[in-house]
């Protein structure tokens, strides 16, 4: 039995140890071994038994660092050096940092410390072989706290493979406690320089130089959406991804249905991955960058199985840390794949420190009021807008020239740039993905950033006035000039719950995660046309009959867009499923009503390859559209692709909250024919809980609502088409546009009749047209008629919600 005295003695012994192995420490030991090493120990002890692979190693403790500083008599000299520190003066900061590092590196380690490090490294070699390659990682005692991101403030060295090397780079790690960026970060965040010590992790290398590595978040780092994990990947060692030296592959995985056995990869984006970091075998450096073969750049680094394995681990790690802290704790995780064994490993994990710290009570949204020439595009970081004069800086040694409020434009950033990043109105880089250094710091500081632009340092010039917009989806845009924009803040607390469901109209899948933060009961209208026009842009029949295409130019364009797909039609299914899946996941498990394609023939003809397959109609508005296409022999194969996409999202990704909806269905018999086509393609109404709705947008839908109720599970009123067909006008014609008004008595009577009949038949009925978004009085009329749901554009959702609550007599 261990007595309290013995336990106390053991604790004291541990606190005064130079070396602690990872399996000896856990998350409670940040004061002993720093955040990074404590986290590695926690995972090895608690998660490795559950199947999470973590490379082993040991920590050179914070006590060892303090022992060295004391024995060398450095503290008094360092305190004197920092007495007149001014981190806002870049030259002062650089001079103090350089002197501090030189002081530390000029002092030898005590013999007893060298001996302890040598003994531990030899034990590692006894296990893995002489000259074992290790990563030497700094781990500060204030690092990786849930509300502070010290990541990257100190140094890491890879492929160190000798006792002499371990000593040398441990020494450099100790000195890196006083890098310029670390000094500045501590000062700005209220940490005393001498309260923070440095531990060093000596971790067995994963041979990802022969495979790939990257970063993953257990939360969407842009929107703060908690149900998705983002994984980035590039060839070689992971430093290039962390530093933003490459544009990596990206994968989004939906966590809730992953946990129940589905394969919910929502999105895959191919990065350029132009270089990879490898061992500098026989060279003078530890590592070097080499070019990636063009054929390899065009492939994804990871298989779907590997993506899902990493996502499972992200969930396990997040769950464990959340349980330990008794608080939801999303995680920022580095992973690596061993090119020799093919195994995946987790090499670091820390709490995410941006989205997890945000208040969920206030929603801030940015809206451009004007547009101009787009000068550059890339991956948007955040959802804000910034503007100012461009300052192109290619070397961190010149950051002292940067002026507050300028737009920082560079190739990539690393922690050396942080003293000026907080002064920028926006950041734009040539390289990097959504988990690179520039992206992480921009989020932390609330600054809009666009990364991975390619050649933006050649396109933009210093002094040029630009607007940097990250408020328009995944693609960030740099516009010419200073454009006007609005910033709206919405308080989301104490909102009323209404009897009438408040749904949202969602078009762009890239904005779905952000829109899901708005208080609503689901999606009343997700238009497939938006996904087809923007994410696919090719006529489905041109993909199905690619070999029969007559226009060689069109054929070449399609070949280029679908180069990753042997079967051209699978490109359509894959892209459509991803778009639908993003929207369905964002609002899961709330209902998401997906309207099947409702292009008119002239709009279909504008898709790539469409002219060969589309008729010329005198009045496409009333022609071959909606249901009439789906069962037609000339189009049913194309409709089958839409069905396959819906089926994939429901069956493979587990997103059974999708409700397909059929537009422009003229007769009940048409409805039955469409349902038969859907059943042929694996979407049988009533099987696996599948409901199918119909648009109520034709007078016939209202007049025969009893009969349509026997065919479909619910209705959604399309007020635009119902208005034009009730009033007998073409809403595309400017000559009669002044007559178009959903509030006319004839239209309101049609709406009232539709609601009454649907209710009598026990069918749900909502509205997804424009009218409730534009006219509060029309929304009031709908509530008074007892409509089940109103689907609104995002910008009018909150004001309509409050109005509906008032009509219903509900107080917030």
C-alpha positions, 0 to 999 in steps of 0.5 A: 500500500502506498502511503500519503508520504510516499505519494508526496515523495513520488510527486516531488521526485517527478517535479524534479525529474529531467526526463518523464516518458509520455506514458508517465504524464497526462493532461494534468501535468502541463506545469511539468511538461507543457501542453503539447507533451501533456496531451501526448501523454494523455492520449497514449495513456487513455486513447491508445488502448482504444485504438488511437495510434500515437508515437512514443517518446519522452519529455525533457521537463520544465524543471530541466529548463529551469535548472539550466537557466538557474545553473547558467545564471541567466534569469537576472540577465534576461530580466534586465534585458526585458526591462525596457521591452516594447513589443509594439516597436518591431526593431526593439522586439527583434533586438531583445529577442535576438539577444535573449536567444544568443545568451541562452545558446552561449551557455552549456548544459550541465553535465547531469542534464546531458547525461539524463537526455543521453540515457533516455535517447539511448532507451528509445534507440534500444527500442527502435534501432540505433540512430532512431529518427525523432522529432524535437518539439517545444512544449511551453507550460502555458501552451495549448490552454483552452483559451490561448493558442501558443501553437507555433510560438516555439520551434520544432525540428524533424528527423533528428537522429543522433544524441548530439543532434537531440542535445543541439536542438533541445538547446535551440528549443529552449532558446526559442522560448524567446522568439520574437513571436513568442515574446510578443504573444505572451506580452499581448496575452498577459503572460509573465515571461518568467512564469512560462517555462519550456519542456521539450518532447522527443517523439519517434518520427512517423515516416510521413516523408514517404507518404502524407500528413496534415491537420484536422479540426473536430469542428468546422474552423470557419463557421464553428459548426460542431458536427463536422470534422475538417481534415487537410492532407498533403504529401510529405512531412506535415510542416508544409501544411501547418506553415501554409507552404502548400495548398492541401487536399481538404475533406469534410466529414459529418460526425453524427452519422459517422458515429452510427456506421455511415460513411459521411464524407460531405466534401472532398477538394483536391489541393495542388500539393506542389511540394513535399517535405522529405528527409535530407538524406546525406545532405546538410539539413534535416529536411528539404522540399522537393517538387511533387510529380504532376501526376501525383498532384492530381490524386488525393493523398488519402483513401476514403477509408483513411479519411473516415479513420482519421475522423473517427479518431477526431471524434474520440479525441474530442469526446475524451477531452470534453469529458476530462474538462466537463465542457465541449472541447473541439480539438486541433489535431496533427496527424501523419501516415507512415509510408513504410507501414501504411499506418496512420498516427496522431502526433499532436492534439490541442484544444481549438481556441477560436470557435470554441471561445466565441459567444453563440448569442450574437451573430455578426453578418457582413454584406457587400453593397456593391461589386467591382472587378475581381482581382484574385480569388482563393479559400476564404477564412472567416466570413468578414470583409476588410479593406485598405491599401495593399502592402506586398511583403515577401520577407518577414525581415521587412515586416517593420515597414507594415502600416496598421490598417494595410492589407497584408499580401505575401506568399505565406506566413509563419509565427515570425509574422504575428507581430504585424498580422494583428494590425492588418485589415485583411490577409491574402496569401499565395499558398496555404489551406484552411488549417495553415498558419495564416488561416488560424491566426486570422480566425483568432484575431477576427481578420478576414483572410484569403489563402491559396490564391496562387499568384496574388503577390504578382497580381496586386501591387503595394498602395493599391486600394482593395476590398477583401470579401470572405462573406460570399461562401468558400471562395474569397474574393479581392475586389478593386477599390474600397467597396461599401458594405454592411455589418449586422449584429443579431442577438439570438437569445430569448427568441420565441418558439412559434407554432408555425414552423420557420424554415429557411431557403438555402441555395449555396451549400458553401454557406449552409454551415454558417446559415445553420446558426440562425434559429429555424426549424429546417430548410423549406427549399434547397434548389438543385438548380443552384448546385447544378449551375455552380458546382457542376455546370454541365448538362447531365445528358452531355455527361451520359452521352459524352461520346456522342457530343458533336462540339469538340470544344465542348467535349474538351471542356467537359473532359477537363472538368471531369478529369478525375472521373472515368465515368462522366455521369458519376461526376454529376452524381458525386458533385450533386450529392456533395452539395445536397449533403452539405445542406442536409448535414448543416440542419440535421436532423431537422427536415431539409426539403430538396426541390428536384431540378426545375430549370426551363429548357432555355436554362438547361441549354446554357449548361455546358453541352446543353444546346445539343439536347434541348428543344427551342420553345416559344414559352419555356416558362410553360413548357418542358420543365419539372415533372414532365421531364422526369418520366419522359424517355428523352430525359428520364436517364438524367433524372435518374442521376438526381435520384442516385445523388439523393439516394447516396446522401440518404443511404451512404451518408445517413442523412435521412432528413432529406425530403425530395420535392417535385416541381411543376407537376401538372396532374396527379397522374404525372405525380404517379409517373414521377414516383414510379421513376424514383422507385426504379432508382431506389427512392421508393416513397414510404421505404426507410421513412422517405417522404415526397412533397410536391410544389403547389404552384399551379391552379391545378395543384389547388383545384385537385389538391384532394387528388394530389394528397393521395399521391404526395406526403405534403405540399409547398406553395410556390407563390411566384409561379402560382401568382403568374399562372393565377393572374395569367402573366409571364413574370419574365415579361417587363410589359406586365410585371407591374401586375404581378402581386402575390397579395392580390385577392385571387392569389390569396384565395388560391392559397387559402383553398390550398391550405384548407384542402391539405389540412382536410386530407391530413397533409403538411403544407408550407410555402417557399416562395418569395412573398413572405420574405418580401411582404410581412402582411402576406406572412401574417395572412398565411399564419392566420390561415393556419399554414404549417410552415413558412420558408424564408430567405435568410436575411428576412428570417428573424424579423418574420419570426418575431412577426409570426410570434406576435400574430400567434400571441407568443411573447419572446 
